[in-house]
Amino acid sequence: MAILVTGGAGYIGSHTIVQLLEEGQQVIVIDDLSNSHLEVFNRIKAITAKEVVFIEGDVSDKHLLAGIFKKFDITSVIHFAGFKAVGESVANPLMYYQNNINCSLTLFACMQEFNCKEIVFSSSATVYGDPETVPITEQSALSATNPYGQTKLMIEYILKDIAIADPAMRIAILRYFNPVGAHPSGLIGEDPNGIPNNLVPFVAKVAIGELPKVYVFGDDYDTPDGTGVRDYIHVVDLATGHLAALKKIKDHVGCAVYNLGTGQGNSVLEVIKTFADVAGRDIPFQISARRAGDIATCYASVESTTAALNWSAKADLKQMIKDHWHWQQKNPKGYKSVH
Ligand SMILES: NC(=O)c1ccc[n+]([C@@H]2O[C@H](COP(=O)([O-])OP(=O)(O)OC[C@H]3O[C@@H](n4cnc5c(N)ncnc54)[C@H](O)[C@@H]3O)[C@@H](O)[C@H]2O)c1
């Protein structure tokens, strides 16, 4: 009995694998390393004293994937593999539709062929588009404002249709809010290529002196300090949410959707201030114009997730930033620091 983790060399996948190994699960990883490094597996081993089976390759490669299902007794899948940068998806939509949709279709077909019924899928709060009200519940209206979000919505619809066609399927769709932080060991964390798209990794690069200042896009939103409010969740809490979802689908057929957030919102200025306090240094920032497509406030209702999965996020913003900073200081150049 093994769990197949697609995209397991990435940020959220690697943290989830640590939790799975610590629970004694056998883990098989497929990743093409398009946005990750082999070094992550040495780090996972350093944390857990356990190893995964790693297969380097594209999830869209059906022969490779079928070979994995033939060789190992895969009982469930956690599907992280995909591209995730919103801006890049706007500039290059085909690349996003091709990769995210193709690898999902290949994976789902292979699961069907090998009679694998359990899957946990990485969706995103981006499927709520510009929400009319907060907190956002799983029943809030869905829409996509960019090709990345479209791919997440499409994959959600595909999974819902698969669950209708095959009542034995057990599917959990997890809509993540804003994952940040790193494993407390400082051995694994987020290692974005180039200039980070997300706020916390960007602030970390400013704190370490790699970037000169943080740009705050808009201070005239209808929020307590005028800057955008988001629901940040510690990546280790997110990881444990996957284990809770895997447990849940063991005794529940069908397709269910769960928000993974803290249910709390924090503003851009709060994040910068908390980072400055934790790091004990000034974080220069500059207020600039609003960014097209950004929304004022986004945070989750986690009531139904807490009730259904018996899970809730534990870490507060300070802890998330402490762990992020620890990782950043230990690995100023990410996983490339070792070479
Ligand atoms: N990090 C976030 O802010 C966030 C928020 C919401 C949802 N998500 C979703 O969660 C999942 C994981 O996100 P992450 O932050 O860990 O991203 P990541 O880029 O760190 O991890 C994704 C992994 O998938 C691999 N990959 C991509 N395409 C592949 C393919 N065709 N075949 C094999 N491997 C492939 C990459 O090499 C990478 O290791 C993604 O699906 C992402 O869209 C992330």
Ligand as a Chemical Component Dictionary entry (heavy atoms), coordinates in Angstrom:
data_LIG
# 
_chem_comp.id                   LIG 
_chem_comp.type                 NON-POLYMER 
_chem_comp.pdbx_formal_charge   0 
_chem_comp.three_letter_code    LIG 
# 
loop_
_chem_comp_atom.comp_id 
_chem_comp_atom.atom_id 
_chem_comp_atom.alt_atom_id 
_chem_comp_atom.type_symbol 
_chem_comp_atom.charge 
_chem_comp_atom.model_Cartn_x 
_chem_comp_atom.model_Cartn_y 
_chem_comp_atom.model_Cartn_z 
_chem_comp_atom.pdbx_ordinal 
LIG N1  N1  N 0  1.785  27.784 -3.116  1  
LIG C1  C1  C 0  0.611  28.390 -3.235  2  
LIG O1  O1  O 0  0.483  29.563 -2.920  3  
LIG C2  C2  C 0  -0.599 27.603 -3.715  4  
LIG C3  C3  C 0  -1.880 28.111 -3.439  5  
LIG C4  C4  C 0  -2.981 27.396 -3.890  6  
LIG C5  C5  C 0  -2.825 26.229 -4.617  7  
LIG N2  N2  N 1  -1.559 25.767 -4.874  8  
LIG C6  C6  C 0  -1.417 24.536 -5.659  9  
LIG O2  O2  O 0  -0.760 23.563 -4.888  10 
LIG C7  C7  C 0  0.062  22.731 -5.703  11 
LIG C8  C8  C 0  1.461  22.721 -5.139  12 
LIG O3  O3  O 0  1.927  24.055 -5.047  13 
LIG P1  P1  P 0  3.418  24.388 -4.594  14 
LIG O4  O4  O 0  3.382  25.753 -4.009  15 
LIG O5  O5  O -1 3.984  23.266 -3.823  16 
LIG O6  O6  O 0  4.093  24.491 -6.029  17 
LIG P2  P2  P 0  5.532  23.988 -6.495  18 
LIG O7  O7  O 0  5.769  24.589 -7.839  19 
LIG O8  O8  O 0  6.540  24.211 -5.446  20 
LIG O9  O9  O 0  5.272  22.409 -6.641  21 
LIG C9  C9  C 0  4.690  21.841 -7.786  22 
LIG C10 C10 C 0  5.598  20.714 -8.225  23 
LIG O10 O10 O 0  5.024  20.117 -9.394  24 
LIG C11 C11 C 0  6.081  19.820 -10.311 25 
LIG N3  N3  N 0  5.442  19.730 -11.622 26 
LIG C12 C12 C 0  4.830  20.706 -12.341 27 
LIG N4  N4  N 0  4.325  20.190 -13.488 28 
LIG C13 C13 C 0  4.623  18.864 -13.485 29 
LIG C14 C14 C 0  4.370  17.793 -14.375 30 
LIG N5  N5  N 0  3.697  17.967 -15.511 31 
LIG N6  N6  N 0  4.837  16.561 -14.051 32 
LIG C15 C15 C 0  5.535  16.354 -12.898 33 
LIG N7  N7  N 0  5.790  17.322 -12.008 34 
LIG C16 C16 C 0  5.334  18.577 -12.295 35 
LIG C17 C17 C 0  7.087  20.941 -10.129 36 
LIG O11 O11 O 0  8.395  20.572 -10.518 37 
LIG C18 C18 C 0  7.004  21.192 -8.616  38 
LIG O12 O12 O 0  7.960  20.407 -7.920  39 
LIG C19 C19 C 0  -0.041 23.301 -7.126  40 
LIG O13 O13 O 0  -0.973 22.560 -7.843  41 
LIG C20 C20 C 0  -0.532 24.715 -6.883  42 
LIG O14 O14 O 0  -1.270 25.196 -7.974  43 
LIG C21 C21 C 0  -0.454 26.418 -4.427  44 
# 
loop_
_chem_comp_bond.comp_id 
_chem_comp_bond.atom_id_1 
_chem_comp_bond.atom_id_2 
_chem_comp_bond.value_order 
_chem_comp_bond.pdbx_ordinal 
LIG N1  C1  SING 1  
LIG C1  O1  DOUB 2  
LIG C1  C2  SING 3  
LIG C2  C3  SING 4  
LIG C2  C21 DOUB 5  
LIG C3  C4  DOUB 6  
LIG C4  C5  SING 7  
LIG C5  N2  DOUB 8  
LIG N2  C6  SING 9  
LIG N2  C21 SING 10 
LIG C6  O2  SING 11 
LIG C6  C20 SING 12 
LIG O2  C7  SING 13 
LIG C7  C8  SING 14 
LIG C7  C19 SING 15 
LIG C8  O3  SING 16 
LIG O3  P1  SING 17 
LIG P1  O4  DOUB 18 
LIG P1  O5  SING 19 
LIG P1  O6  SING 20 
LIG O6  P2  SING 21 
LIG P2  O7  DOUB 22 
LIG P2  O8  SING 23 
LIG P2  O9  SING 24 
LIG O9  C9  SING 25 
LIG C9  C10 SING 26 
LIG C10 O10 SING 27 
LIG C10 C18 SING 28 
LIG O10 C11 SING 29 
LIG C11 N3  SING 30 
LIG C11 C17 SING 31 
LIG N3  C12 SING 32 
LIG N3  C16 SING 33 
LIG C12 N4  DOUB 34 
LIG N4  C13 SING 35 
LIG C13 C14 SING 36 
LIG C13 C16 DOUB 37 
LIG C14 N5  SING 38 
LIG C14 N6  DOUB 39 
LIG N6  C15 SING 40 
LIG C15 N7  DOUB 41 
LIG N7  C16 SING 42 
LIG C17 O11 SING 43 
LIG C17 C18 SING 44 
LIG C18 O12 SING 45 
LIG C19 O13 SING 46 
LIG C19 C20 SING 47 
LIG C20 O14 SING 48 
# 
